Amino acid sequence: MVPLQYYLVLSAILFGLGAVAFVFKRNIITIFMSIELMLNAVNLAFVAFSQAFGKVHGQVFVLFVIVVAAAEAAVGLGIIILIQRNRQSLNVEKVNLLKL
Amino acid sequence: MQTPILDLLWIIPALPLLGAAINGLFGKGLPNKIVNTVALGATGLSFLAALEAVREFIYIRNQEFFRKEFFDWIVAGSFRAGFDLQMDQLTVVMVLVVTGVGFLIHIYSTGYMAHEGGYYRFFSYLNLFMFFMLILVLGANYVVLFVGWEGVGLASYLLIGFYFLRKSASDAGKKAFIVNRIGDFGFMLGMFLLFRTFHTLDFHELFAKAEPWAREGWGVFGTLTVASLLLFMGACGKSAQLPLYVWLPDAMEGPTPVSALIHAATMVTAGVYVVARSSILFTHSETAMVVVAIVGCATAFFAATIGLVQTDIKRVLAYSTVSQLGYMFLGCGVGAFGAGIFHLMTHAFFKALLFLAAGSVIHAMGGEQDMRHMGGLSKKIKVTYWTMLTATLAIAGFPPLAGFFSKDQILGAAYQIPGGHPLYVVGLLTALLTSFYMFRLIFLTFHGKQRYDEHHVHVHESPGNMLGPLVVLAVLSVIGGWMAAPSFWSGPDHFANFLAPVFSSAHETEGALSEAAAHQLELILAGVAVAAALIGFFTAFWLYLRQSGKPEQIAKSLKGVYTTLYNKYYVDEVYGAVIVKPLLALSTNVLWKVVDVQMIDGTVNGIADGATATGDVTRRTQSGNTRSYAVWVVVGALTVLIIIFWPAIKALAGGAQ
């Protein structure tokens, strides 16, 4: 049986990659994917804990997260399409109307 | 004892207040007739109520002091200032003069103001004035009196500045208000001192407590002396005495009925009323009495000399008013409070008449006020001429008109007090000057050649509602002094006897002369006074009718004196240079440019600038860039994690070593 730590380290690495990508990437779709990556890193941690402690709560949470992520993907992709239509660009640096 | 109106004494001042409220709030949309009805109805009913109250006071209560508390106004600890009104002999005189003369002047105003804009505003203010003046004379303690005192000041300010589009008028209003503030400051300090000493401001209680106090001799500045002098300071402001008289001549910017009612007959006599009302305080202090007498005497003479050379008909009357008020204070100062109040009453009749008649002249001349452009009017406006002549004879002191008796009493009292002869001489000289300048006014206005262009000025007699009050006041100017007349054939002086219970006598030495000798002296003094008046009359007659051209010669040969008098001793200029200018400089250069602009505005703006500067720095963090926020979230999360796991990290590091 794989020890819990391995799962958690993997989860932390995935989350860290997601966070770094979120901060440094310019393409909205990439940023969107990095969010998905962070969500799934968390999902992995949940499932690992669930299995380690023999309780079902973690898996229930994972289902919730997947549902929310699906909804978020629908809304997020809609926003991305609107941005593309309005600005002919997916560069997030150019979405800066609120900037000083 | 059924005394319905006395028990509802508040109704006398409340009626004019109601009139003022109705005209002030709704008058703009009402036709003049309704405004008239409201204003005249309010004052007329108030006059009738006053008559009834006086009748009840004299015949039902047999002149027993009446006082009633209507409601508590200020109650704080041991201090109580209630809305209390009272009625005694002094109030009787004042309330009848105020409502009676006030009513006549209201009638006159309906004619005089008929073609003026702001008709409703004028009557609203006039009624408001009546309200405050009645509060002033009916109030039973200094606090209520002070409400009226300030209120008449407000009404006076509003009415002086009635033609507020004219800068000189609004300036005159402000001047009156500010100069009065100086006096009011003293008045308030006086009130505070009285309350601290006696723990009450109620007249009846306060005077009862003050009565047994030791008299303070000359040069002793005890409590009562200081309190009296402070009250007198207020009186000096309100009644236009030296050195605070400067506002009254300028107050002539107001409409003429206002000059008659407020700046001649009633409001300006409030100071005399206060001194007479506080007679017990004043008689306890020799210093205060001497100061009152000297200030009154000096003002009387000083103002009379300025009146000699003025050319504006209303200015002459204004200086005459200042001078006559000086007489009243002289009377009070020599202990003859009754005589002072007597002169107040007769003066209210003839000076109101003089102003109203002057208004009628101005009306006839189409607004001209300069006597040099009048002349020969006696044939054209007969009623005005005769009534004005009556008032002139009265003020000059010709028997048997009202002014003769009252002025004679004051001069007699001044002559009889120890050391009073200089006061008497100056007073007599003033009487001569009064007679001179008044007849000068009459001769310049009504006699001699006409000095106006008949093609431009259509001289016309005033309408009946202006002439009616003139005639009534003329009759009063004749008979107003007769109550005191029997004393000339050794009879009783009804007026003095009536007022006697209110005043405490200052000098017990009065009875020193035997009755026959006193009577003889009185006749001699009266003879001298009449002689002085006659000299004034003949000088004016000779200078302005027989020898026209002579006045200019005299003016030229005495150029220095003439210009000094014509420019009113340069008092306004001196005040301007000594007080107004430094104050203005201080206000502009220090209070405005340093304290206000630099300190107050500097602090306020500094705080705002500081906030902006801080914001300039801190807003860099709020760039609006979503990804920088994400960085912050990550940094925050990492920080939290490190803090939470710090012991574990340390243990790990320790274990590694």
Interface residues (C-beta under 8 A of the other chain):
Chain A: A19 F22 V23 V92 V95 N96 L98 K99 L100
Chain B: R619 S623 G624 N625 T626 R627 A630 V631 V634
